[in-house]
Amino acid sequence: MTTVGSLYNLARFDLVSIRLVVDCVQHGSLSAAAREAHLALAAASRRMRELEDAVGEPLFERHGRGLLPTAAGRVFARHAVGLLQSLEQMGAELADLRQGIAKHVRLCASTAAINQFLPPLLARYAKLHRQVRVDLDEQVSSAVVAALRDGSADLGVFVEGAETDGLDGRVFRRDELILVLPARHRLVGRGAVPFSEALDEDWISLGDGAALLQKQQEAAHAAGRPLRLRMQVRSFDAVCHLVASGLGIAVLPKNAALPIVGAMKLHWRALSDPWASRRLLVATRSGAQDPAVAALADFLVEPSQNAKAPRRDRQ
């Protein structure tokens, strides 16, 4: 059993030994990990023994093919990866300070926001605020909200519909959902079509947690029909490639879909359902006071919303 004393001894180990464990897990071999760390095999073996003595139990099982992490080894490696990433992030932010970047803002955004709106906005913001660096993470809308709540994101942009208790949100932009169809499909035509008319089809969609998929499932349930979900992928491009292959049809945001539809010679049709017109929100945790986060939120909101919003002091 690991004691407080052994944990204290563990804390005294250098990062080379800690990284050695991570490399052993990744390569399954002490010799490969030693090469990665530029250590002699004997030196790497000694470090591993000393580390296991400090932990109080083996981190790896040795066998003819190499190393397998024990339960303790898996726990150690998981926390070691987080530690090493945090240290690398700290080093990067300290280097940024030397270059005049005073603040990092962690922005988590949905695929719809990134594919349709965010890149030119963030490029313009970077030119106006060179002392602020925006770190962008793409997630489905439900994961964006979760990141805001657990503090791993300072600012989030997501499709309206997710539970927003504890968040301050304003309208970011609006988009329109359309049907994406392969050539010569029975639904190719003019004019808007209700979603219910397409429920006999196989569907291609984004992964679980995506606001788009949730809305399709809700609409199918309201119509008393199943959603014949055939494939789930991570990007709009992948969705369209599968549609082009004749594997199903899809619903996508119009602004993001039309360039891909044109390039792949697909067809599209408007949806007549009210839920096909959506709002995307930009949000922070309620009570968040960081001036850099507030300034970026003000910059990103829909211009009409920003004109009505109370002014915030900026530092």
FIDRENNU-897282 format. One record per residue: residue number from 1; residue in one letter; x, y, z of N, C-alpha, C in turn. Coordinates in steps of 0.05 Angstrom, whole numbers, plus 5000, padded with zeros to 4 digits. Layout:
<recs>
REC;NUM;A;X;Y;Z;X;Y;Z;X;Y;Z
...
</recs>
This chain:
<recs>
REC;1;M;5017;4976;5000;5000;5000;5000;5018;5025;5000
REC;2;T;5011;5045;4984;5026;5069;4982;5021;5086;5007
REC;3;T;5043;5095;5020;5041;5112;5044;5046;5141;5037
REC;4;V;5040;5158;5057;5046;5187;5053;5076;5191;5049
REC;5;G;5092;5175;5064;5121;5177;5061;5131;5170;5033
REC;6;S;5119;5148;5022;5127;5140;4995;5118;5159;4974
REC;7;L;5095;5172;4978;5086;5193;4960;5105;5217;4961
REC;8;Y;5115;5223;4985;5134;5245;4987;5159;5238;4972
REC;9;N;5169;5213;4975;5192;5204;4960;5187;5205;4930
REC;10;L;5163;5198;4922;5156;5198;4893;5157;5226;4882
REC;11;A;5148;5246;4898;5148;5273;4889;5176;5284;4884
REC;12;R;5197;5271;4895;5224;5280;4891;5236;5270;4865
REC;13;F;5222;5252;4851;5233;5241;4827;5232;5262;4804
REC;14;D;5252;5261;4787;5254;5280;4766;5235;5272;4743
REC;15;L;5231;5291;4725;5212;5286;4703;5222;5265;4683
REC;16;V;5248;5260;4682;5258;5240;4664;5247;5212;4672
REC;17;S;5247;5206;4698;5236;5181;4707;5206;5179;4703
REC;18;I;5192;5201;4708;5163;5201;4704;5157;5197;4674
REC;19;R;5171;5211;4657;5167;5207;4628;5174;5179;4619
REC;20;L;5194;5167;4632;5202;5140;4625;5179;5120;4628
REC;21;V;5162;5124;4649;5139;5106;4653;5119;5110;4630
REC;22;V;5114;5135;4622;5095;5140;4600;5105;5127;4575
REC;23;D;5131;5129;4569;5143;5118;4545;5142;5087;4546
REC;24;C;5145;5075;4570;5143;5046;4572;5115;5037;4566
REC;25;V;5095;5051;4575;5067;5044;4570;5062;5046;4540
REC;26;Q;5072;5068;4527;5067;5072;4499;5081;5052;4481
REC;27;H;5106;5044;4488;5122;5027;4471;5121;4998;4480
REC;28;G;5113;4993;4505;5113;4965;4515;5140;4954;4518
REC;29;S;5161;4971;4520;5188;4961;4520;5205;4981;4535
REC;30;L;5221;4971;4554;5240;4989;4569;5262;4999;4551
REC;31;S;5272;4981;4533;5294;4989;4516;5285;5012;4497
REC;32;A;5260;5009;4486;5250;5030;4468;5246;5056;4484
REC;33;A;5236;5054;4508;5232;5078;4525;5259;5091;4532
REC;34;A;5279;5074;4537;5306;5085;4543;5317;5100;4519
REC;35;R;5314;5089;4495;5323;5104;4471;5309;5130;4468
REC;36;E;5282;5130;4473;5266;5155;4471;5277;5176;4491
REC;37;A;5286;5167;4514;5295;5186;4535;5325;5191;4534
REC;38;H;5339;5179;4514;5368;5181;4511;5382;5172;4536
REC;39;L;5373;5149;4546;5386;5136;4570;5398;5109;4562
REC;40;A;5419;5102;4576;5429;5075;4574;5408;5056;4586
REC;41;L;5406;5031;4576;5386;5013;4586;5390;5008;4616
REC;42;A;5415;5005;4625;5420;5000;4653;5410;5024;4670
REC;43;A;5414;5048;4660;5405;5072;4675;5375;5073;4676
REC;44;A;5362;5066;4654;5333;5066;4653;5322;5045;4672
REC;45;S;5334;5021;4673;5325;5000;4690;5328;5008;4720
REC;46;R;5350;5022;4726;5354;5031;4754;5333;5051;4762
REC;47;R;5327;5070;4744;5306;5090;4750;5279;5077;4754
REC;48;M;5273;5057;4738;5247;5043;4741;5246;5029;4768
REC;49;R;5267;5015;4776;5267;5001;4802;5263;5021;4825
REC;50;E;5277;5044;4824;5275;5064;4845;5247;5076;4846
REC;51;L;5235;5080;4822;5208;5091;4822;5188;5071;4833
REC;52;E;5191;5046;4827;5173;5025;4837;5176;5022;4867
REC;53;D;5201;5025;4877;5206;5024;4906;5191;5047;4920
REC;54;A;5192;5071;4907;5178;5094;4919;5148;5091;4919
REC;55;V;5137;5079;4897;5108;5075;4896;5100;5053;4915
REC;56;G;5117;5033;4919;5111;5011;4937;5099;4987;4924
REC;57;E;5098;4986;4898;5088;4963;4883;5097;4965;4854
REC;58;P;5097;4942;4840;5107;4943;4812;5089;4960;4794
REC;59;L;5101;4973;4775;5086;4989;4755;5082;4973;4730
REC;60;F;5099;4952;4726;5097;4936;4701;5101;4906;4708
REC;61;E;5088;4890;4691;5094;4861;4691;5114;4855;4669
REC;62;R;5136;4842;4675;5156;4835;4655;5150;4808;4642
REC;63;H;5152;4807;4616;5148;4781;4602;5165;4781;4577
REC;64;G;5165;4759;4563;5183;4756;4540;5180;4777;4519
REC;65;R;5156;4788;4515;5152;4808;4494;5156;4836;4503
REC;66;G;5161;4840;4529;5166;4868;4538;5152;4873;4564
REC;67;L;5137;4895;4566;5125;4904;4591;5095;4908;4587
REC;68;L;5080;4901;4608;5052;4907;4610;5047;4923;4635
REC;69;P;5033;4945;4634;5029;4961;4659;5010;4946;4677
REC;70;T;5016;4947;4703;4998;4937;4724;4976;4958;4728
REC;71;A;4957;4952;4746;4937;4971;4753;4950;4997;4764
REC;72;A;4971;4994;4780;4985;5017;4791;4999;5032;4768
REC;73;G;5010;5016;4749;5024;5029;4727;5005;5045;4710
REC;74;R;4980;5035;4706;4961;5050;4689;4953;5076;4704
REC;75;V;4949;5074;4730;4942;5098;4745;4965;5118;4744
REC;76;F;4989;5109;4749;5012;5126;4748;5015;5140;4721
REC;77;A;5013;5124;4699;5016;5135;4673;4995;5156;4666
REC;78;R;4970;5150;4674;4948;5169;4668;4954;5196;4681
REC;79;H;4962;5196;4706;4968;5221;4720;4993;5234;4710
REC;80;A;5013;5217;4702;5038;5227;4691;5033;5242;4665
REC;81;V;5016;5231;4648;5010;5245;4623;4998;5273;4628
REC;82;G;4979;5274;4647;4967;5300;4654;4988;5319;4665
REC;83;L;5006;5309;4682;5027;5326;4694;5045;5337;4672
REC;84;L;5054;5319;4654;5073;5328;4633;5059;5348;4614
REC;85;Q;5034;5343;4608;5020;5362;4591;5017;5389;4604
REC;86;S;5011;5389;4630;5008;5414;4645;5035;5429;4646
REC;87;L;5057;5414;4649;5083;5428;4650;5090;5439;4622
REC;88;E;5083;5424;4601;5088;5434;4574;5071;5459;4569
REC;89;Q;5046;5459;4578;5029;5482;4575;5040;5506;4590
REC;90;M;5050;5501;4615;5062;5522;4631;5086;5534;4616
REC;91;G;5103;5516;4605;5126;5526;4591;5118;5543;4567
REC;92;A;5097;5534;4552;5088;5549;4529;5077;5576;4537
REC;93;E;5063;5577;4559;5051;5603;4568;5073;5622;4578
REC;94;L;5093;5611;4591;5116;5628;4600;5131;5639;4576
REC;95;A;5134;5622;4555;5147;5631;4531;5131;5653;4518
REC;96;D;5104;5649;4518;5087;5670;4507;5090;5696;4522
REC;97;L;5093;5695;4548;5096;5720;4564;5121;5735;4555
REC;98;R;5142;5720;4549;5167;5734;4539;5162;5747;4512
REC;99;Q;5142;5737;4497;5137;5748;4471;5114;5768;4471
REC;100;G;5105;5776;4495;5084;5796;4498;5056;5786;4499
REC;101;I;5052;5760;4500;5025;5749;4503;5019;5746;4532
REC;102;A;5000;5762;4542;4994;5764;4571;4972;5745;4580
REC;103;K;4956;5734;4562;4933;5719;4570;4926;5697;4550
REC;104;H;4919;5674;4561;4907;5652;4545;4878;5650;4551
REC;105;V;4861;5649;4531;4832;5644;4536;4825;5617;4523
REC;106;R;4813;5600;4539;4806;5573;4529;4778;5574;4518
REC;107;L;4776;5571;4492;4750;5572;4478;4743;5544;4469
REC;108;C;4720;5534;4477;4709;5508;4468;4685;5513;4450
REC;109;A;4685;5502;4426;4664;5509;4407;4654;5484;4392
REC;110;S;4629;5485;4384;4617;5463;4369;4627;5462;4341
REC;111;T;4623;5439;4328;4631;5436;4300;4617;5456;4282
REC;112;A;4591;5461;4288;4576;5480;4271;4588;5508;4273
REC;113;A;4596;5516;4297;4607;5543;4301;4634;5546;4286
REC;114;I;4650;5525;4288;4677;5526;4276;4675;5525;4245
REC;115;N;4658;5508;4235;4656;5505;4206;4643;5528;4192
REC;116;Q;4626;5543;4206;4612;5565;4193;4621;5593;4199
REC;117;F;4631;5597;4224;4634;5625;4232;4661;5632;4245
REC;118;L;4672;5615;4262;4693;5624;4280;4720;5631;4267
REC;119;P;4730;5616;4247;4757;5622;4237;4762;5652;4230
REC;120;P;4746;5665;4213;4752;5693;4206;4749;5711;4231
REC;121;L;4730;5705;4248;4727;5721;4272;4751;5720;4290
REC;122;L;4762;5696;4294;4785;5693;4312;4810;5704;4299
REC;123;A;4812;5703;4272;4835;5716;4259;4834;5746;4262
REC;124;R;4810;5757;4260;4808;5786;4264;4814;5794;4293
REC;125;Y;4804;5778;4312;4809;5784;4340;4839;5782;4347
REC;126;A;4853;5763;4334;4881;5760;4339;4897;5784;4330
REC;127;K;4888;5797;4309;4902;5821;4299;4896;5845;4317
REC;128;L;4872;5846;4329;4865;5868;4346;4876;5866;4374
REC;129;H;4880;5841;4383;4888;5836;4411;4912;5817;4411
REC;130;R;4935;5827;4403;4959;5810;4400;4969;5799;4427
REC;131;Q;4960;5812;4449;4970;5803;4476;4953;5780;4486
REC;132;V;4932;5772;4472;4914;5750;4480;4917;5727;4460
REC;133;R;4920;5703;4470;4920;5679;4453;4896;5662;4459
REC;134;V;4881;5655;4439;4857;5639;4442;4864;5610;4435
REC;135;D;4860;5593;4454;4864;5564;4451;4837;5551;4445
REC;136;L;4834;5540;4421;4808;5530;4411;4806;5500;4413
REC;137;D;4784;5490;4424;4779;5461;4426;4752;5455;4413
REC;138;E;4751;5437;4394;4726;5430;4381;4712;5406;4395
REC;139;Q;4687;5410;4402;4671;5389;4415;4642;5391;4406
REC;140;V;4627;5370;4411;4598;5371;4406;4586;5390;4427
REC;141;S;4562;5400;4422;4551;5422;4439;4548;5413;4468
REC;142;S;4539;5389;4473;4536;5380;4501;4563;5380;4516
REC;143;A;4585;5373;4501;4611;5373;4514;4621;5401;4518
REC;144;V;4613;5420;4501;4621;5448;4505;4609;5458;4531
REC;145;V;4584;5452;4536;4571;5461;4561;4584;5448;4585
REC;146;A;4591;5422;4582;4604;5408;4604;4632;5420;4610
REC;147;A;4646;5428;4589;4673;5441;4593;4670;5468;4607
REC;148;L;4649;5483;4601;4645;5508;4615;4639;5503;4645
REC;149;R;4623;5483;4650;4615;5477;4678;4639;5467;4695
REC;150;D;4656;5450;4683;4678;5439;4699;4703;5457;4699
REC;151;G;4701;5479;4685;4723;5498;4686;4746;5493;4666
REC;152;S;4743;5473;4649;4764;5467;4629;4762;5486;4605
REC;153;A;4741;5502;4603;4738;5522;4583;4730;5548;4596
REC;154;D;4741;5571;4586;4733;5597;4596;4708;5608;4581
REC;155;L;4705;5600;4556;4684;5610;4539;4675;5588;4521
REC;156;G;4649;5587;4515;4638;5566;4498;4620;5577;4477
REC;157;V;4620;5564;4454;4601;5570;4432;4588;5544;4424
REC;158;F;4561;5543;4425;4547;5518;4421;4519;5524;4410
REC;159;V;4506;5503;4401;4479;5506;4390;4459;5507;4413
REC;160;E;4441;5525;4411;4420;5528;4432;4405;5502;4435
REC;161;G;4398;5495;4460;4383;5470;4465;4395;5455;4488
REC;162;A;4421;5458;4492;4433;5445;4516;4425;5460;4541
REC;163;E;4424;5446;4563;4417;5459;4589;4438;5480;4596
REC;164;T;4429;5504;4603;4448;5526;4607;4446;5538;4635
REC;165;D;4435;5523;4654;4435;5533;4682;4464;5538;4691
REC;166;G;4468;5561;4704;4494;5568;4714;4512;5581;4693
REC;167;L;4501;5586;4669;4516;5599;4648;4503;5625;4640
REC;168;D;4519;5644;4631;4509;5669;4619;4514;5667;4589
REC;169;G;4492;5667;4574;4494;5663;4545;4480;5685;4530
REC;170;R;4491;5691;4506;4480;5710;4487;4481;5698;4460
REC;171;V;4466;5709;4441;4465;5698;4414;4492;5703;4400
REC;172;F;4503;5682;4389;4528;5684;4374;4522;5689;4344
REC;173;R;4508;5670;4332;4500;5672;4304;4475;5654;4300
REC;174;R;4463;5655;4277;4441;5638;4270;4448;5622;4245
REC;175;D;4437;5597;4243;4442;5582;4219;4416;5567;4211
REC;176;E;4417;5554;4188;4394;5540;4176;4403;5512;4169
REC;177;L;4387;5492;4176;4392;5464;4170;4379;5457;4143
REC;178;I;4393;5440;4128;4383;5431;4102;4387;5401;4100
REC;179;L;4372;5389;4081;4377;5361;4074;4399;5359;4054
REC;180;V;4418;5341;4057;4439;5336;4038;4434;5309;4025
REC;181;L;4432;5308;3999;4423;5285;3984;4443;5277;3962
REC;182;P;4445;5251;3957;4461;5242;3934;4447;5248;3908
REC;183;A;4462;5247;3886;4450;5251;3860;4428;5231;3854
REC;184;R;4407;5240;3840;4385;5223;3832;4369;5211;3855
REC;185;H;4370;5224;3878;4354;5215;3900;4325;5223;3897
REC;186;R;4306;5207;3908;4278;5212;3905;4269;5239;3916
REC;187;L;4284;5250;3936;4276;5275;3948;4289;5300;3935
REC;188;V;4305;5296;3914;4316;5319;3900;4293;5334;3887
REC;189;G;4293;5360;3891;4272;5377;3880;4274;5405;3890
REC;190;R;4253;5421;3885;4253;5449;3893;4234;5452;3917
REC;191;G;4238;5473;3931;4220;5479;3954;4227;5464;3979
REC;192;A;4218;5475;4001;4224;5462;4027;4208;5437;4031
REC;193;V;4219;5418;4046;4206;5392;4050;4206;5387;4081
REC;194;P;4184;5376;4091;4184;5369;4120;4203;5345;4126
REC;195;F;4216;5346;4148;4234;5325;4157;4220;5298;4157
REC;196;S;4195;5297;4164;4180;5272;4166;4179;5257;4140
REC;197;E;4181;5271;4117;4180;5258;4091;4205;5242;4085
REC;198;A;4226;5247;4101;4252;5234;4096;4257;5211;4116
REC;199;L;4238;5205;4133;4244;5186;4155;4245;5157;4145
REC;200;D;4238;5151;4120;4242;5124;4110;4271;5119;4101
REC;201;E;4287;5140;4102;4315;5138;4092;4334;5129;4114
REC;202;D;4357;5118;4105;4380;5114;4123;4394;5141;4127
REC;203;W;4404;5145;4152;4416;5171;4158;4445;5169;4166
REC;204;I;4460;5190;4158;4487;5195;4166;4487;5219;4184
REC;205;S;4500;5217;4207;4499;5240;4225;4525;5242;4241
REC;206;L;4527;5263;4257;4550;5266;4275;4546;5247;4299
REC;207;G;4567;5247;4317;4567;5229;4340;4547;5238;4362
REC;208;D;4544;5220;4381;4526;5225;4404;4535;5251;4418
REC;209;G;4515;5266;4427;4521;5291;4440;4519;5315;4422
REC;210;A;4519;5311;4396;4516;5333;4377;4488;5343;4377
REC;211;A;4485;5370;4379;4458;5382;4379;4442;5374;4354
REC;212;L;4456;5372;4331;4443;5365;4306;4430;5337;4308
REC;213;L;4444;5318;4318;4433;5291;4321;4410;5291;4341
REC;214;Q;4413;5305;4363;4392;5306;4383;4366;5318;4371
REC;215;K;4368;5338;4354;4345;5351;4342;4332;5331;4323
REC;216;Q;4347;5316;4307;4336;5297;4289;4321;5275;4305
REC;217;Q;4333;5266;4326;4320;5245;4342;4294;5255;4355
REC;218;E;4294;5279;4364;4270;5291;4376;4248;5294;4355
REC;219;A;4255;5302;4330;4236;5306;4309;4224;5279;4300
REC;220;A;4241;5258;4299;4231;5231;4292;4212;5221;4313
REC;221;H;4220;5225;4338;4202;5216;4360;4175;5230;4359
REC;222;A;4176;5257;4354;4151;5272;4352;4133;5262;4329
REC;223;A;4145;5252;4308;4130;5241;4286;4122;5212;4290
REC;224;G;4130;5200;4313;4123;5172;4318;4138;5152;4301
REC;225;R;4162;5160;4292;4177;5143;4273;4206;5139;4284
REC;226;P;4218;5117;4277;4247;5114;4285;4265;5130;4267
REC;227;L;4288;5139;4277;4308;5150;4260;4328;5128;4253
REC;228;R;4328;5121;4227;4345;5099;4218;4374;5108;4216
REC;229;L;4387;5111;4238;4414;5121;4239;4433;5099;4231
REC;230;R;4446;5102;4208;4464;5081;4198;4493;5085;4205
REC;231;M;4502;5110;4204;4531;5115;4209;4534;5142;4223
REC;232;Q;4553;5143;4242;4560;5168;4256;4589;5174;4253
REC;233;V;4595;5198;4246;4623;5207;4241;4628;5233;4256
REC;234;R;4652;5244;4253;4660;5267;4269;4660;5294;4254
REC;235;S;4658;5294;4228;4660;5319;4213;4639;5321;4191
REC;236;F;4633;5345;4183;4615;5350;4161;4626;5338;4135
REC;237;D;4652;5340;4130;4664;5329;4106;4658;5299;4105
REC;238;A;4663;5285;4127;4658;5256;4128;4629;5249;4123
REC;239;V;4611;5265;4134;4582;5261;4129;4577;5262;4099
REC;240;C;4587;5283;4086;4581;5286;4058;4594;5265;4040
REC;241;H;4618;5255;4048;4631;5233;4033;4613;5208;4034
REC;242;L;4602;5203;4057;4584;5179;4060;4558;5183;4044
REC;243;V;4547;5207;4044;4523;5212;4028;4530;5209;3999
REC;244;A;4553;5219;3990;4561;5216;3962;4564;5187;3953
REC;245;S;4571;5170;3973;4574;5142;3967;4547;5127;3966
REC;246;G;4525;5141;3972;4499;5128;3971;4491;5113;3996
REC;247;L;4505;5118;4018;4500;5103;4042;4477;5115;4059
REC;248;G;4468;5139;4052;4446;5151;4067;4444;5181;4061
REC;249;I;4426;5195;4075;4424;5223;4071;4430;5237;4098
REC;250;A;4431;5263;4098;4440;5277;4122;4426;5304;4125
REC;251;V;4426;5314;4149;4419;5342;4155;4444;5356;4164
REC;252;L;4450;5379;4152;4474;5394;4159;4467;5424;4158
REC;253;P;4483;5441;4172;4480;5470;4170;4486;5480;4141
REC;254;K;4469;5496;4131;4471;5505;4103;4498;5518;4097
REC;255;N;4507;5537;4113;4531;5552;4107;4555;5533;4105
REC;256;A;4556;5513;4122;4579;5495;4122;4576;5474;4100
REC;257;A;4551;5466;4093;4547;5444;4074;4550;5452;4045
REC;258;L;4541;5477;4038;4540;5484;4010;4566;5482;3995
REC;259;P;4589;5491;4006;4614;5487;3991;4621;5458;3987
REC;260;I;4615;5441;4006;4621;5412;4003;4602;5400;3983
REC;261;V;4576;5407;3985;4556;5397;3967;4564;5404;3938
REC;262;G;4573;5428;3933;4581;5436;3906;4605;5420;3897
REC;263;A;4625;5417;3914;4649;5403;3906;4644;5373;3901
REC;264;M;4626;5361;3915;4620;5333;3911;4597;5327;3893
REC;265;K;4586;5348;3881;4563;5345;3863;4539;5331;3876
REC;266;L;4534;5339;3901;4511;5330;3915;4487;5349;3911
REC;267;H;4465;5343;3923;4441;5361;3921;4433;5368;3949
REC;268;W;4417;5390;3952;4407;5397;3978;4379;5407;3975
REC;269;R;4365;5407;3997;4337;5416;3997;4331;5428;4025
REC;270;A;4317;5451;4025;4310;5464;4050;4291;5447;4066
REC;271;L;4292;5450;4092;4272;5437;4110;4251;5458;4118
REC;272;S;4226;5450;4119;4204;5468;4126;4199;5469;4156
REC;273;D;4212;5451;4171;4206;5450;4200;4217;5474;4215
REC;274;P;4203;5485;4234;4213;5508;4249;4240;5504;4262
REC;275;W;4245;5479;4271;4271;5474;4285;4295;5475;4267
REC;276;A;4290;5476;4240;4312;5478;4222;4326;5505;4223
REC;277;S;4314;5525;4235;4327;5551;4240;4337;5551;4269
REC;278;R;4363;5554;4272;4375;5551;4298;4390;5576;4307
REC;279;R;4394;5578;4333;4411;5598;4344;4435;5585;4357
REC;280;L;4458;5597;4354;4482;5588;4368;4488;5609;4389
REC;281;L;4496;5600;4412;4501;5618;4435;4531;5619;4442
REC;282;V;4539;5642;4453;4566;5645;4464;4561;5649;4494
REC;283;A;4576;5633;4511;4569;5633;4539;4594;5631;4556
REC;284;T;4592;5641;4581;4612;5638;4602;4597;5628;4627
REC;285;R;4613;5619;4646;4601;5612;4672;4589;5637;4685
REC;286;S;4567;5635;4698;4554;5657;4711;4574;5669;4732
REC;287;G;4576;5696;4731;4593;5709;4750;4622;5711;4742
REC;288;A;4630;5699;4718;4658;5701;4709;4665;5730;4705
REC;289;Q;4688;5739;4715;4696;5767;4714;4721;5772;4699
REC;290;D;4734;5752;4687;4759;5756;4674;4756;5776;4651
REC;291;P;4770;5798;4651;4766;5819;4630;4772;5808;4602
REC;292;A;4792;5791;4599;4799;5781;4572;4777;5763;4561
REC;293;V;4766;5746;4579;4744;5729;4570;4719;5745;4563
REC;294;A;4713;5765;4580;4690;5782;4574;4693;5797;4548
REC;295;A;4718;5806;4543;4723;5821;4518;4719;5804;4494
REC;296;L;4729;5779;4495;4725;5761;4472;4696;5754;4469
REC;297;A;4681;5749;4490;4652;5744;4488;4638;5767;4475
REC;298;D;4644;5792;4483;4632;5815;4471;4638;5817;4441
REC;299;F;4662;5809;4434;4671;5810;4406;4655;5790;4389
REC;300;L;4650;5767;4401;4638;5744;4386;4608;5746;4383
REC;301;V;4594;5759;4401;4565;5759;4400;4555;5772;4374
REC;302;E;4531;5764;4366;4518;5775;4343;4517;5805;4346
REC;303;P;4525;5820;4324;4527;5850;4327;4503;5863;4339
REC;304;S;4478;5854;4332;4455;5867;4344;4453;5862;4374
REC;305;Q;4462;5839;4383;4463;5833;4412;4483;5850;4426
REC;306;N;4506;5854;4413;4528;5869;4426;4520;5898;4429
REC;307;A;4504;5908;4410;4496;5936;4412;4478;5941;4436
REC;308;K;4463;5920;4444;4444;5923;4466;4457;5916;4493
REC;309;A;4480;5902;4492;4492;5892;4517;4504;5915;4533
REC;310;P;4503;5914;4560;4516;5935;4575;4546;5934;4571
REC;311;R;4558;5957;4573;4587;5959;4568;4602;5947;4592
REC;312;R;4624;5934;4586;4641;5924;4608;4668;5939;4607
REC;313;D;4679;5944;4630;4705;5957;4631;4725;5936;4622
REC;314;R;4744;5944;4606;4765;5927;4595;4792;5936;4607
REC;315;Q;4808;5917;4613;4835;5923;4624;4856;5915;4604
</recs>
